[in-house]
Amino acid sequence: MSWEDNVRRVVPYVAGEQPKDQNVIKLNTNENPYSPSPKVASVIKGFDCDGLRRYPDPDVSALVSALARHHGLDREQVFVGVGSDDVLSMAFLTFFTSGKRILFPDVTYSFYDVWANLYRISFEDQPLDENLCIRKEDYFKENGGIVIANPNAPTGVSSGRAVCEEIVRANPDSVVIIDEAYVDFGGESCVPLIENYDNLLVVQTFSKSRSMAGMRIGYAMGSKKLIKYLNDVKFSFNSYTMSAIAIAAGVASVEDEPYFAQTTAKIIATRERTKKELAKLGFVFPDSKTNFIFAAHRTVPAQEIFEALRAERIYVRHWNKPRIDNYLRISIGTDEEMDRVLAFLKAYLRDK
Ligand SMILES: *Cc1c(COP(=O)(O)O)cnc(C)c1O
């Protein structure tokens, strides 16, 4: 017998590589290629550091109010945390306690099974169909909760709001989490459903469309009841999850709607252009409504292309996992970055 027999053992989530070398084209973690709003920069530059003597506002009122206003909700319908990973893990801890299996797609954000294992929640993954779409019928059976990334990652595929609504409506006895990390790039948000379904929790993040992955801000929206239960767990865990600087920077971002609209539109335009070019080079991919494309080449294995790109210091994401090992997930960078990637691929594939 040793203390090691009683350790909570987990297999941690593996994030995309963050190379130290600055001289790379980094398209492997779906970060935004554009800076956050200039309003965020000015708030951080002008931040009154004397204020750091105090604990931050435990209710995060300024940010909660800004987000509630932005989404047309009441403040009691918004919960904020340290990135949506923090919010999602808190939601798993709060809502998935029935002992029944929770459901999520077999190909999806690979943190879901990590949290399920961490919290000892049993789960049953549901296979995507041959077009990498979810089959709503898979979610019409008994379960202890449901989590769906919409648009899904790493596939980029978006399900319509009507499909999500059917799943939420069919499961009045479980909490259904819709993870909308990429919704601002052309997906259909489930936020309008919140007023009709008290079991629906919609989670969003500042990391992708708001260019603030480094600031760690995420949030959930749902019925007042759901949000109250989340806050009860949060205040039993750590009252001050968000720093004062993050709160101020988050408010500044939400208040700059034109910049947000402009940068997301730019990324969507670059994505659509990149799709056409990748198709010409022999890639196939499901239609993406995100800031990445999940592409397989018709003849050249993904692993080979991945290694060739890496040798050029172009980082994309590849998983050695069944079903998806022939795909590359390529984040959308600036037009210049995508041009360099496409030019390299064109030359590389010509010699194949
Ligand atoms: C990036 C991502 C998140 C987590 O983002 P945070 O940086 O923790 O806010 C959550 N879900 C999906 C599907 C993501 O791709």
The ligand as a Tripos MOL2 file, in Angstrom:
@<TRIPOS>MOLECULE
LIG
   15    15     1     0     0
SMALL
NO_CHARGES

@<TRIPOS>ATOM
      1 C1        -11.1920   26.6950  -27.8720 C.3       1 LIG1
      2 C2        -12.3760   25.9130  -27.3870 C.ar      1 LIG1
      3 C3        -12.8440   26.0000  -26.0820 C.ar      1 LIG1
      4 C4        -12.0850   26.6400  -24.9600 C.3       1 LIG1
      5 O1        -11.7470   27.8750  -25.0740 O.3       1 LIG1
      6 P1        -11.2100   28.7460  -23.8750 P.3       1 LIG1
      7 O2         -9.9610   29.3200  -24.3870 O.co2     1 LIG1
      8 O3        -11.0250   27.9160  -22.6550 O.co2     1 LIG1
      9 O4        -12.3060   29.7330  -23.7090 O.co2     1 LIG1
     10 C5        -13.9860   25.3200  -25.7450 C.ar      1 LIG1
     11 N1        -14.6340   24.5750  -26.6220 N.ar      1 LIG1
     12 C6        -14.2140   24.4260  -27.8810 C.ar      1 LIG1
     13 C7        -14.9660   23.5570  -28.8100 C.3       1 LIG1
     14 C8        -13.0550   25.0830  -28.2940 C.ar      1 LIG1
     15 O5        -12.5880   24.8870  -29.5220 O.3       1 LIG1
@<TRIPOS>BOND
     1     1     2 1
     2     2     3 ar
     3     2    14 ar
     4     3     4 1
     5     3    10 ar
     6     4     5 1
     7     5     6 1
     8     6     7 2
     9     6     8 1
    10     6     9 1
    11    10    11 ar
    12    11    12 ar
    13    12    13 1
    14    12    14 ar
    15    14    15 1
@<TRIPOS>SUBSTRUCTURE
     1 LIG1         1 GROUP 0 **** ****
